Amino acid sequence: MNVVAINGSPNKNGNTAQLIDTIAQELAKENISTEVLHIGNKTIRGCFGCGGCAKNQDERCIAKDDAHVNEYIQKMKEADGIILGTPVHWAGIAGTMKSFLDRAFYVSSANGNLFRHKVGASIVAVRRSGGVSTFDAMNHYLTYAEMIMPTTNYWNVAHGRVPGEVHEDLEGMQIARVLGKNMAFTLKMVQNAKENNVPFPEQEAKIMTNFVR
């Protein structure tokens, strides 16, 4: 099995990356590999809301000048699990990460829900405040995509400012370790269901109710 981790931090080796690495170490103990995709230092435009991905049905965003988006969507589609990691910027998801998630999950939902029933988890690095609101916002993508979310023993938030400082947050590091253990267990449960032909719930066509007529 393999997991794709999205690092939404501009700092490739910052606290977000170190939290992802902590999760990946636990996955590796169960022979689950992790590929880290660093998108926080790239130029990624936001979603146009044009619906082109739904019209074309080719599992791609129509914007082609930042090609990593479509490449990474396919990596996420092929993975057994997905980790979303971001620092907190102004009590929310870092801008480049938000742009990427908007587009990737829009393409997924418009093309038959590409990430449905994959195991998905999010984790947040924060200096002081805004961690829980950012963690909540990241989970919106996972729940909308009908992904299976492993838990840990507190909210998936760890504190640190300069790179490496997150290791001084002992509770935060434990959160990441426990998340890795539980994610590995959840991945194995899903794999076991597939191998034993346990049927997954039938997918329902999406109903859209607009409250303004």
Backbone hydrogen bonds, N-H to C=O, Kabsch-Sander energy under -0.5 kcal/mol:
donor,donor_aa,acceptor,acceptor_aa,energy
3,V,33,S,-2.7
4,V,81,G,-2.4
5,A,35,E,-2.9
6,I,83,I,-3.2
7,N,5,A,-0.7
7,N,37,L,-2.6
8,G,6,I,-0.8
8,G,85,G,-2.9
12,K,10,P,-0.7
14,G,11,N,-1.4
18,Q,14,G,-1.9
19,L,15,N,-1.9
20,I,16,T,-2.3
21,D,17,A,-2.4
22,T,18,Q,-1.7
23,I,19,L,-2.0
24,A,20,I,-2.7
25,Q,21,D,-2.2
26,E,22,T,-1.3
27,L,23,I,-2.0
28,A,24,A,-2.6
29,K,25,Q,-1.2
30,E,27,L,-1.5
31,N,28,A,-2.0
32,I,27,L,-1.9
33,S,1,M,-1.8
33,S,31,N,-0.5
35,E,3,V,-2.7
36,V,34,T,-0.5
37,L,5,A,-3.4
37,L,35,E,-0.5
38,H,36,V,-0.6
39,I,7,N,-1.9
39,I,37,L,-0.9
40,G,7,N,-1.7
42,K,39,I,-1.7
44,I,42,K,-0.8
55,K,51,G,-2.0
56,N,52,G,-2.8
57,Q,53,C,-1.6
69,V,66,D,-1.7
71,E,67,A,-1.9
72,Y,68,H,-2.9
73,I,69,V,-2.1
74,Q,70,N,-1.6
75,K,71,E,-1.5
76,M,72,Y,-2.4
77,K,73,I,-2.2
78,E,74,Q,-1.9
79,A,75,K,-1.2
80,D,2,N,-2.4
81,G,2,N,-1.3
82,I,119,V,-2.7
83,I,4,V,-2.5
84,L,121,A,-2.8
85,G,6,I,-2.5
85,G,83,I,-0.5
86,T,123,I,-1.7
88,V,125,A,-1.3
89,H,87,P,-0.6
89,H,92,G,-2.6
92,G,89,H,-0.8
94,A,87,P,-0.8
98,K,94,A,-2.5
99,S,95,G,-2.4
100,F,96,T,-2.3
101,L,97,M,-2.9
102,D,98,K,-2.5
103,R,99,S,-1.7
104,A,100,F,-3.0
105,F,101,L,-2.5
106,Y,102,D,-1.2
107,V,103,R,-2.5
108,S,104,A,-2.1
109,S,105,F,-2.3
110,A,106,Y,-2.1
111,N,107,V,-0.7
111,N,108,S,-1.0
112,G,109,S,-0.7
113,N,108,S,-2.1
114,L,108,S,-0.8
116,R,113,N,-1.6
117,H,146,E,-2.1
118,K,115,F,-2.0
119,V,80,D,-1.8
120,G,118,K,-0.5
120,G,148,I,-2.2
121,A,82,I,-2.3
123,I,84,L,-2.6
124,V,156,N,-2.0
125,A,86,T,-2.1
126,V,158,A,-2.3
134,T,130,G,-1.7
135,F,131,G,-2.5
136,D,132,V,-2.5
137,A,133,S,-1.9
138,M,134,T,-2.2
139,N,135,F,-1.8
140,H,136,D,-1.0
141,Y,137,A,-0.6
141,Y,138,M,-0.9
142,L,138,M,-1.0
143,T,139,N,-2.6
144,Y,140,H,-2.0
145,A,141,Y,-1.5
146,E,143,T,-1.5
147,M,142,L,-2.3
148,I,118,K,-2.8
149,M,147,M,-0.6
157,V,155,W,-2.4
158,A,124,V,-2.3
160,G,126,V,-2.1
165,E,162,V,-2.3
167,H,164,G,-1.5
168,E,165,E,-2.0
169,D,166,V,-1.5
170,L,168,E,-1.4
173,M,169,D,-2.4
174,Q,170,L,-2.0
175,I,171,E,-2.4
176,A,172,G,-1.8
177,R,173,M,-2.3
178,V,174,Q,-3.1
179,L,175,I,-2.3
180,G,176,A,-2.2
181,K,177,R,-2.3
182,N,178,V,-2.8
183,M,179,L,-2.5
184,A,180,G,-2.2
185,F,181,K,-2.1
186,T,182,N,-2.3
187,L,183,M,-2.7
188,K,184,A,-2.2
189,M,185,F,-2.0
190,V,186,T,-2.4
191,Q,187,L,-2.5
192,N,188,K,-2.6
193,A,189,M,-2.1
194,K,190,V,-2.0
195,E,191,Q,-2.5
196,N,192,N,-1.7
197,N,194,K,-1.4
198,V,193,A,-3.0
208,M,206,K,-0.5
209,T,207,I,-0.6
210,N,208,M,-0.6
213,R,211,F,-0.6
